[in-house]
Amino acid sequence: MLKTYMGTMRDFVFKDMGKKAPFLKNTNLSLKRFSREFTLAQICINSFKRKETKDFVRARYDDLGDFFKEKYDLSKKDENLVRIRKVLELMDKGFKKTAQEISSRAVAVSAYLFAEDLYTQKQTPLIPQFAKFYVKLLREIDEDLKRLAAYSTPTNRLVLEEFQKYISQASVEPYAIKRRHEFLERAFEHYIAPKTKGKIIH
């Protein structure tokens, strides 16, 4: 288990932040088997690696273990840890209790990575708007999944094929994370554009 590792990343994920981490504490991610902490570890590995290489990376258990070992003696004041904490705090304020719509680790990771982009691009004021967009998107997906389960036609196949598909299949692989991120870039731009303001892309 990741909790058995030692070092700075282990302490940050399991001790300093833990299950009460900003934003994650309000999600519907399970309290069992350290699901929230595992999600935070997946957030950390991709946040760190994107800062270093601009690319997304795989976030399986073994990858996270190697990451924890690699960052064993990292300074607790490392700029990456400061950034991650700050973005989660901004998301906590933006999503508030609506974060309870999130029950998937992949959905939480993608929300964080997009919000981090807004933060690093100095577009922090857009985070509350992103939160409203994201919750609306997730609710639309949920309704369409219910339609599919009832053998009915979904109303938004684009979202299912370009976002939900990469939540349900190989969600921790770099290409899946990238596809979700690229979709969110297009979909959020559509949501805030004057002519399509407040609407989910179809």
C-alpha positions in Angstrom: 0.0 0.0 0.0 1.1 3.5 -0.7 0.7 4.5 2.9 3.6 2.1 3.9 6.1 4.2 1.9 8.1 6.9 3.7 9.1 10.4 2.7 7.7 13.8 1.8 5.1 12.7 -0.8 3.7 10.0 1.5 3.4 12.6 4.3 1.8 15.2 2.0 -0.7 12.7 0.6 -1.6 10.8 3.8 -0.8 13.1 6.7 -0.7 16.8 5.7 -3.8 16.5 3.3 -5.3 13.1 3.8 -9.0 12.3 3.4 -9.9 15.9 4.5 -7.9 17.5 1.7 -9.6 20.6 0.2 -12.1 19.8 -2.6 -11.6 16.1 -2.2 -13.2 16.1 1.2 -16.5 17.1 -0.4 -16.5 14.6 -3.2 -18.3 11.2 -3.1 -15.0 9.4 -3.4 -15.0 6.5 -1.0 -13.5 6.8 2.5 -12.5 3.2 2.3 -9.2 1.9 1.0 -7.7 5.4 0.9 -9.5 6.3 -2.3 -9.2 10.0 -1.7 -5.5 9.7 -0.9 -4.9 7.6 -4.0 -6.7 10.2 -6.1 -4.5 12.9 -4.6 -1.4 10.8 -5.4 -2.6 10.6 -9.0 -3.1 14.3 -9.0 0.4 14.9 -7.7 2.2 12.6 -10.1 0.6 14.3 -13.1 1.0 17.8 -11.7 4.7 17.3 -11.0 5.4 15.6 -14.4 3.5 18.2 -16.4 5.6 20.9 -14.7 8.7 19.0 -15.7 7.8 17.7 -19.2 4.4 19.2 -20.1 3.1 15.6 -20.7 0.6 13.5 -18.8 1.9 10.3 -17.3 0.4 6.9 -16.3 -0.8 6.8 -12.7 -1.1 3.1 -11.7 -0.1 1.9 -8.3 3.4 0.9 -9.3 3.9 4.3 -11.0 2.8 6.1 -7.8 5.1 3.9 -5.7 8.1 4.9 -7.9 7.1 8.5 -7.7 6.9 8.4 -3.9 10.4 6.9 -3.8 11.8 9.4 -6.3 10.5 12.3 -4.2 11.4 10.8 -0.9 13.5 13.7 0.4 11.6 16.5 -1.4 11.4 19.8 0.5 8.0 20.2 2.2 8.0 23.7 0.8 8.5 22.5 -2.8 6.8 24.8 -5.3 4.8 21.9 -6.7 3.3 21.0 -3.3 2.5 24.7 -2.7 0.7 24.9 -6.1 -1.3 21.7 -5.6 -2.5 22.8 -2.2 -3.4 26.2 -3.6 -5.4 24.8 -6.5 -7.3 22.4 -4.3 -8.2 25.3 -2.0 -9.5 27.3 -5.0 -11.4 24.3 -6.2 -12.9 23.9 -2.7 -14.2 27.4 -2.8 -15.4 27.0 -6.4 -17.2 23.7 -6.2 -18.2 23.8 -2.5 -20.8 21.1 -1.8 -21.4 20.4 -5.5 -18.2 18.4 -5.5 -20.4 15.6 -4.2 -21.3 15.0 -7.8 -17.8 13.5 -8.2 -17.5 9.8 -7.3 -14.8 8.7 -9.8 -11.1 9.1 -9.2 -10.5 9.9 -12.9 -13.2 12.5 -12.9 -11.6 14.2 -9.9 -8.1 14.0 -11.4 -9.3 15.6 -14.7 -11.1 18.4 -12.7 -7.9 19.2 -10.9 -5.7 19.2 -13.9 -8.0 21.6 -15.7 -8.3 23.9 -12.7 -4.5 23.8 -12.4 -4.2 25.1 -16.0 -6.6 28.0 -15.2 -4.4 28.8 -12.1 -1.1 28.7 -14.0 -2.5 30.7 -16.9 -3.7 33.3 -14.4 -7.3 32.6 -15.0 -8.2 31.8 -11.5 -11.5 33.8 -11.5 -12.8 31.2 -14.0 -12.6 28.3 -11.5 -16.1 28.9 -10.0 -17.5 29.0 -13.6 -15.6 25.8 -14.4 -17.1 24.2 -11.4 -20.6 25.0 -12.6 -19.8 23.7 -16.0 -18.2 20.5 -14.7 -21.2 19.6 -12.5 -23.6 20.3 -15.4 -21.5 18.0 -17.6 -21.4 15.2 -15.1 -25.2 15.4 -14.6 -25.8 15.2 -18.3 -23.5 12.2 -18.5 -25.4 10.5 -15.7 -28.7 11.1 -17.4 -27.4 9.6 -20.6 -25.9 6.6 -18.9 -29.4 6.0 -17.4 -30.9 6.2 -20.9 -28.4 3.7 -22.2 -29.2 1.3 -19.3 -32.8 1.6 -20.2 -32.0 0.9 -23.9 -32.9 4.5 -24.9 -31.0 6.8 -27.1 -28.6 9.1 -25.3 -29.0 12.9 -26.0 -25.3 13.7 -26.2 -23.1 11.0 -27.8 -20.2 13.4 -28.2 -19.7 13.7 -24.5 -20.0 9.9 -24.0 -17.5 9.2 -26.8 -14.9 11.9 -26.1 -15.0 12.1 -22.3 -17.0 9.4 -20.6 -15.3 6.7 -22.7 -11.9 7.7 -21.3 -13.3 7.6 -17.7 -14.5 4.0 -18.0 -11.7 2.6 -20.1 -7.9 2.7 -19.1 -8.6 5.9 -17.2 -5.0 6.2 -15.7 -3.2 5.9 -19.0 -1.6 9.1 -20.4 -3.7 9.0 -23.6 -6.9 8.8 -21.7 -6.0 11.6 -19.4 -4.9 13.7 -22.4 -8.2 13.0 -24.4 -10.3 14.0 -21.4 -8.3 17.2 -20.9 -8.5 18.1 -24.6 -12.3 17.6 -24.5 -12.6 19.8 -21.4 -10.7 22.6 -23.1 -13.1 22.6 -26.1 -16.2 22.0 -24.0 -15.5 24.8 -21.4 -14.6 27.2 -24.2 -18.0 26.4 -25.7 -19.7 26.8 -22.3 -18.3 30.3 -21.7 -18.6 31.6 -25.3 -21.2 34.4 -25.6 -23.3 32.6 -28.3 -23.3 29.3 -26.4 -23.0 30.5 -22.9 -24.1 27.9 -20.3 -24.5 25.1 -22.8 -22.8 21.8 -22.9 -21.2 21.0 -26.3 -23.0 18.5 -28.5 
